[in-house]
Amino acid sequence: MKYTEEHEWLKPEGDVVIVGITQHAADALGELVFVELPEVGTEVEKGEEIVVIESVKAASDITAPLDGEITEVNQDIVDTPTLVNEDPTAAAWFFKMKLKDASEMDGLMDEDAYKALID
């Protein structure tokens, strides 16, 4: 898995990557009450706000970690936002995307670098 400074994780799966938020981000947000995901087929650019989440503490946006196309979204977290708090790095993934340039993954942090960031 790779990580962004915005506390997202990316896990390659074939020619797509699965994207979610880290445990650190889920803990910081508090209990989620609302998640709005992008439409399948949406072309996104790195840094573009594409997910809206609301917790009991605040509203926040999640940005596209890299350029690509949304290929699938996780309806389970729309129906039950608290899944993100319960299992942010597995069952509560946000979306899958096909990257325009898979080599951009190389510029992201590995787990050790991410742990150093949040310490």
Contacts in CASP RR format, 6 or more apart in sequence:
PFRMAT RR
TARGET T0000
AUTHOR 0000-0000-0000
METHOD contacts of the structure
MODEL  1
MKYTEEHEWLKPEGDVVIVGITQHAADALGELVFVELPEVGTEVEKGEEI
VVIESVKAASDITAPLDGEITEVNQDIVDTPTLVNEDPTAAAWFFKMKLK
DASEMDGLMDEDAYKALID
1 9 0 8 1.000
1 10 0 8 1.000
1 11 0 8 1.000
1 89 0 8 1.000
1 111 0 8 1.000
2 9 0 8 1.000
2 10 0 8 1.000
2 11 0 8 1.000
2 105 0 8 1.000
2 107 0 8 1.000
2 108 0 8 1.000
2 109 0 8 1.000
2 110 0 8 1.000
3 9 0 8 1.000
3 10 0 8 1.000
3 22 0 8 1.000
3 108 0 8 1.000
3 109 0 8 1.000
3 110 0 8 1.000
3 111 0 8 1.000
3 113 0 8 1.000
3 114 0 8 1.000
3 117 0 8 1.000
4 10 0 8 1.000
4 65 0 8 1.000
4 108 0 8 1.000
4 109 0 8 1.000
5 109 0 8 1.000
5 117 0 8 1.000
6 62 0 8 1.000
6 63 0 8 1.000
6 65 0 8 1.000
7 21 0 8 1.000
7 22 0 8 1.000
7 24 0 8 1.000
7 25 0 8 1.000
7 28 0 8 1.000
7 118 0 8 1.000
8 19 0 8 1.000
8 20 0 8 1.000
8 21 0 8 1.000
8 22 0 8 1.000
8 25 0 8 1.000
8 62 0 8 1.000
8 63 0 8 1.000
8 65 0 8 1.000
9 19 0 8 1.000
9 20 0 8 1.000
9 21 0 8 1.000
9 22 0 8 1.000
9 89 0 8 1.000
10 17 0 8 1.000
10 18 0 8 1.000
10 19 0 8 1.000
10 20 0 8 1.000
10 65 0 8 1.000
10 66 0 8 1.000
10 105 0 8 1.000
10 108 0 8 1.000
11 17 0 8 1.000
11 18 0 8 1.000
11 93 0 8 1.000
12 102 0 8 1.000
12 105 0 8 1.000
13 96 0 8 1.000
15 98 0 8 1.000
15 102 0 8 1.000
16 71 0 8 1.000
16 72 0 8 1.000
16 96 0 8 1.000
16 97 0 8 1.000
16 98 0 8 1.000
16 99 0 8 1.000
17 66 0 8 1.000
17 96 0 8 1.000
17 97 0 8 1.000
17 99 0 8 1.000
17 105 0 8 1.000
18 93 0 8 1.000
18 95 0 8 1.000
18 96 0 8 1.000
19 65 0 8 1.000
19 93 0 8 1.000
19 94 0 8 1.000
19 95 0 8 1.000
19 96 0 8 1.000
19 97 0 8 1.000
20 62 0 8 1.000
20 88 0 8 1.000
20 89 0 8 1.000
20 92 0 8 1.000
20 93 0 8 1.000
20 94 0 8 1.000
20 95 0 8 1.000
21 29 0 8 1.000
21 62 0 8 1.000
21 84 0 8 1.000
21 88 0 8 1.000
21 94 0 8 1.000
22 88 0 8 1.000
22 89 0 8 1.000
22 114 0 8 1.000
22 118 0 8 1.000
23 88 0 8 1.000
23 89 0 8 1.000
24 118 0 8 1.000
25 88 0 8 1.000
26 32 0 8 1.000
26 84 0 8 1.000
26 85 0 8 1.000
26 88 0 8 1.000
26 92 0 8 1.000
29 53 0 8 1.000
29 55 0 8 1.000
29 57 0 8 1.000
29 58 0 8 1.000
29 60 0 8 1.000
29 84 0 8 1.000
29 85 0 8 1.000
30 55 0 8 1.000
30 56 0 8 1.000
30 57 0 8 1.000
30 85 0 8 1.000
31 55 0 8 1.000
31 56 0 8 1.000
31 82 0 8 1.000
31 85 0 8 1.000
32 53 0 8 1.000
32 54 0 8 1.000
32 55 0 8 1.000
32 77 0 8 1.000
32 81 0 8 1.000
32 82 0 8 1.000
32 84 0 8 1.000
32 85 0 8 1.000
33 54 0 8 1.000
33 55 0 8 1.000
33 56 0 8 1.000
33 81 0 8 1.000
34 52 0 8 1.000
34 53 0 8 1.000
34 54 0 8 1.000
34 81 0 8 1.000
35 51 0 8 1.000
35 52 0 8 1.000
35 53 0 8 1.000
35 54 0 8 1.000
35 77 0 8 1.000
35 78 0 8 1.000
35 81 0 8 1.000
35 84 0 8 1.000
35 94 0 8 1.000
36 51 0 8 1.000
36 52 0 8 1.000
36 53 0 8 1.000
36 78 0 8 1.000
37 51 0 8 1.000
37 73 0 8 1.000
37 74 0 8 1.000
37 77 0 8 1.000
37 78 0 8 1.000
37 94 0 8 1.000
37 95 0 8 1.000
38 44 0 8 1.000
38 50 0 8 1.000
38 51 0 8 1.000
38 70 0 8 1.000
38 73 0 8 1.000
38 95 0 8 1.000
39 70 0 8 1.000
39 73 0 8 1.000
40 70 0 8 1.000
40 71 0 8 1.000
40 72 0 8 1.000
40 73 0 8 1.000
41 69 0 8 1.000
41 70 0 8 1.000
41 71 0 8 1.000
42 50 0 8 1.000
42 69 0 8 1.000
42 70 0 8 1.000
43 68 0 8 1.000
43 69 0 8 1.000
44 50 0 8 1.000
44 64 0 8 1.000
44 67 0 8 1.000
44 68 0 8 1.000
44 69 0 8 1.000
44 70 0 8 1.000
44 97 0 8 1.000
45 64 0 8 1.000
45 67 0 8 1.000
45 68 0 8 1.000
46 63 0 8 1.000
46 64 0 8 1.000
46 65 0 8 1.000
46 66 0 8 1.000
46 67 0 8 1.000
46 104 0 8 1.000
47 63 0 8 1.000
47 64 0 8 1.000
47 65 0 8 1.000
48 63 0 8 1.000
48 64 0 8 1.000
49 61 0 8 1.000
49 62 0 8 1.000
49 63 0 8 1.000
50 61 0 8 1.000
50 62 0 8 1.000
50 63 0 8 1.000
50 64 0 8 1.000
50 70 0 8 1.000
50 95 0 8 1.000
51 61 0 8 1.000
51 62 0 8 1.000
51 94 0 8 1.000
51 95 0 8 1.000
52 59 0 8 1.000
52 60 0 8 1.000
52 61 0 8 1.000
52 62 0 8 1.000
53 59 0 8 1.000
53 60 0 8 1.000
53 61 0 8 1.000
53 62 0 8 1.000
53 81 0 8 1.000
53 84 0 8 1.000
54 60 0 8 1.000
62 94 0 8 1.000
64 97 0 8 1.000
65 108 0 8 1.000
66 97 0 8 1.000
66 99 0 8 1.000
66 100 0 8 1.000
66 101 0 8 1.000
66 104 0 8 1.000
66 105 0 8 1.000
67 99 0 8 1.000
67 100 0 8 1.000
67 101 0 8 1.000
67 104 0 8 1.000
68 97 0 8 1.000
68 98 0 8 1.000
68 99 0 8 1.000
68 100 0 8 1.000
69 97 0 8 1.000
69 98 0 8 1.000
69 100 0 8 1.000
70 95 0 8 1.000
70 96 0 8 1.000
70 97 0 8 1.000
71 95 0 8 1.000
71 96 0 8 1.000
71 97 0 8 1.000
71 98 0 8 1.000
72 95 0 8 1.000
72 96 0 8 1.000
73 94 0 8 1.000
73 95 0 8 1.000
73 96 0 8 1.000
74 92 0 8 1.000
74 93 0 8 1.000
74 94 0 8 1.000
74 95 0 8 1.000
76 83 0 8 1.000
76 91 0 8 1.000
76 92 0 8 1.000
77 83 0 8 1.000
77 84 0 8 1.000
77 92 0 8 1.000
77 93 0 8 1.000
77 94 0 8 1.000
83 91 0 8 1.000
83 92 0 8 1.000
84 92 0 8 1.000
85 92 0 8 1.000
86 92 0 8 1.000
99 105 0 8 1.000
109 117 0 8 1.000
END
